[in-house]
Amino acid sequence: MAQKIDISHVAKFDGTLYNIWVHRLTLILKAEKLWNIVNGTVPKPLAPTAAQIPAGTTILPAIGAGSISEWEERDAVSLTIINNCLDNSVISHVQSCATSNLTWTKLARLFQSQDAVIKMYLKDKFHTLKMRESDSVTNMSICFGQICIN
């Protein structure tokens, strides 16, 4: 992780436009080489059990690729990035999540399908929008704008 990416410009996720927020965060996490921790493809390494350690062996904490401490550090950075890009109203849903993967999965469960439902609703409103002879172009423009804002 040589160069840190500035996330201050990323709009905080407030429960709307989930797919756009996910796209932005995924790019940031990939650039920071943290995506494999967040998406779960690199799980936390397991500490050896007592049965796996030969008698009389002194165990020192592992350092380097694949170590538990390195994974925990990368996960903490990932979790910090994700939480710093969440609005307070959304953070309350993921406060109990201990890892970045659990947080990411819970956010998807809570908001991914909701985003699709909203899109379908807005698409339906758009397709049923009709201009009557008594409507002005300005009035129709305002109606269309209200659909777009939602």
C-alpha positions as CSV (number, residue, x, y, z in Angstrom):
1,M,0.0,0.0,0.0
2,A,2.4,2.7,-1.2
3,Q,0.1,5.6,-2.0
4,K,-3.1,6.3,-0.1
5,I,-6.2,7.3,-2.0
6,D,-8.1,10.4,-0.7
7,I,-11.6,9.2,0.1
8,S,-12.8,12.6,1.4
9,H,-14.5,13.3,-2.0
10,V,-16.6,10.1,-1.9
11,A,-20.2,10.9,-1.0
12,K,-21.3,9.1,2.2
13,F,-23.7,6.4,1.5
14,D,-27.1,7.4,3.0
15,G,-29.1,4.4,1.9
16,T,-29.7,5.6,-1.7
17,L,-27.9,4.9,-4.9
18,Y,-26.3,1.8,-3.5
19,N,-24.9,0.5,-6.8
20,I,-23.1,3.7,-7.5
21,W,-21.6,3.9,-4.0
22,V,-20.5,0.2,-4.3
23,H,-18.8,0.9,-7.6
24,R,-16.8,3.8,-6.2
25,L,-15.8,1.9,-3.1
26,T,-14.8,-1.2,-5.0
27,L,-12.5,0.8,-7.2
28,I,-10.9,2.4,-4.1
29,L,-10.5,-0.9,-2.3
30,K,-9.0,-2.5,-5.4
31,A,-6.5,0.4,-5.8
32,E,-5.5,0.0,-2.2
33,K,-5.1,-3.8,-2.7
34,L,-7.7,-4.5,0.0
35,W,-10.6,-5.8,-2.2
36,N,-9.6,-9.5,-1.7
37,I,-10.0,-9.0,2.1
38,V,-13.4,-7.3,1.8
39,N,-14.9,-9.7,-0.7
40,G,-13.7,-12.7,1.4
41,T,-11.4,-14.3,-1.2
42,V,-8.6,-14.0,1.3
43,P,-10.0,-15.2,4.7
44,K,-8.3,-14.6,8.0
45,P,-5.4,-17.1,8.4
46,L,-5.9,-19.6,11.2
47,A,-3.6,-19.9,14.1
48,P,-2.2,-23.4,14.5
49,T,-3.8,-25.5,17.1
50,A,-1.9,-27.2,20.0
51,A,-2.1,-30.5,18.2
52,Q,-0.4,-29.1,15.1
53,I,2.6,-27.7,17.0
54,P,5.4,-30.2,17.7
55,A,6.2,-30.6,21.4
56,G,9.0,-28.2,22.6
57,T,8.5,-25.8,19.7
58,T,8.5,-22.1,20.5
59,I,5.9,-20.2,18.5
60,L,6.7,-16.7,17.4
61,P,4.1,-14.4,15.8
62,A,4.2,-14.7,12.0
63,I,5.2,-11.6,10.1
64,G,4.8,-11.2,6.4
65,A,2.4,-12.4,3.7
66,G,-0.4,-14.5,5.1
67,S,0.2,-13.6,8.7
68,I,-2.7,-13.1,11.0
69,S,-1.5,-9.7,12.2
70,E,-1.0,-8.5,8.6
71,W,-4.5,-9.7,7.7
72,E,-6.0,-8.0,10.7
73,E,-4.2,-4.7,9.8
74,R,-5.5,-4.8,6.2
75,D,-9.0,-5.7,7.4
76,A,-8.9,-2.7,9.9
77,V,-7.9,-0.4,7.1
78,S,-10.7,-1.8,4.8
79,L,-13.2,-1.4,7.6
80,T,-12.1,2.1,8.3
81,I,-12.4,3.1,4.6
82,I,-15.9,1.6,4.4
83,N,-17.1,3.2,7.6
84,N,-15.7,6.6,6.7
85,C,-17.9,6.4,3.5
86,L,-21.1,5.7,5.4
87,D,-23.6,8.2,6.7
88,N,-24.4,8.0,10.4
89,S,-27.8,6.6,9.6
90,V,-26.3,3.6,7.9
91,I,-23.4,3.0,10.3
92,S,-26.0,2.0,12.9
93,H,-26.8,-1.0,10.8
94,V,-23.2,-2.3,10.6
95,Q,-21.8,-1.3,14.0
96,S,-21.8,-4.9,15.2
97,C,-19.8,-6.2,12.2
98,A,-16.3,-7.2,13.3
99,T,-14.8,-7.5,9.8
100,S,-14.9,-5.6,6.5
101,N,-16.3,-8.7,4.8
102,L,-19.2,-9.0,7.3
103,T,-19.9,-5.2,6.9
104,W,-19.8,-5.4,3.1
105,T,-22.1,-8.5,3.1
106,K,-24.6,-6.9,5.5
107,L,-24.7,-3.7,3.4
108,A,-25.4,-5.7,0.3
109,R,-28.2,-7.7,2.1
110,L,-29.8,-4.5,3.4
111,F,-29.6,-2.2,0.3
112,Q,-28.9,-4.1,-2.9
113,S,-32.4,-5.4,-3.5
114,Q,-33.9,-2.2,-2.2
115,D,-32.0,-0.3,-4.9
116,A,-33.5,-2.6,-7.6
117,V,-37.0,-2.1,-6.3
118,I,-36.6,1.7,-6.4
119,K,-35.3,1.5,-10.0
120,M,-38.3,-0.6,-11.0
121,Y,-40.7,1.9,-9.3
122,L,-39.1,4.9,-11.0
123,K,-39.0,3.1,-14.4
124,D,-42.7,2.4,-14.1
125,K,-43.4,6.0,-13.2
126,F,-41.5,7.2,-16.2
127,H,-43.3,4.8,-18.6
128,T,-46.7,5.9,-17.3
129,L,-45.9,9.6,-17.6
130,K,-48.2,11.1,-20.2
131,M,-48.7,14.6,-21.4
132,R,-52.3,15.7,-21.7
133,E,-53.4,18.4,-24.1
134,S,-53.9,20.8,-21.1
135,D,-50.4,20.3,-19.8
136,S,-47.6,22.7,-20.7
137,V,-44.1,21.6,-21.6
138,T,-42.9,23.4,-18.5
139,N,-45.3,21.4,-16.3
140,M,-44.2,18.1,-18.0
141,S,-40.6,19.1,-17.5
142,I,-41.2,19.6,-13.8
143,C,-43.0,16.2,-13.5
144,F,-40.1,14.5,-15.3
145,G,-37.6,16.3,-13.1
146,Q,-39.4,15.1,-10.0
147,I,-39.1,11.5,-11.2
148,C,-35.4,12.0,-11.9
149,I,-34.8,13.5,-8.4
150,N,-36.4,10.5,-6.7
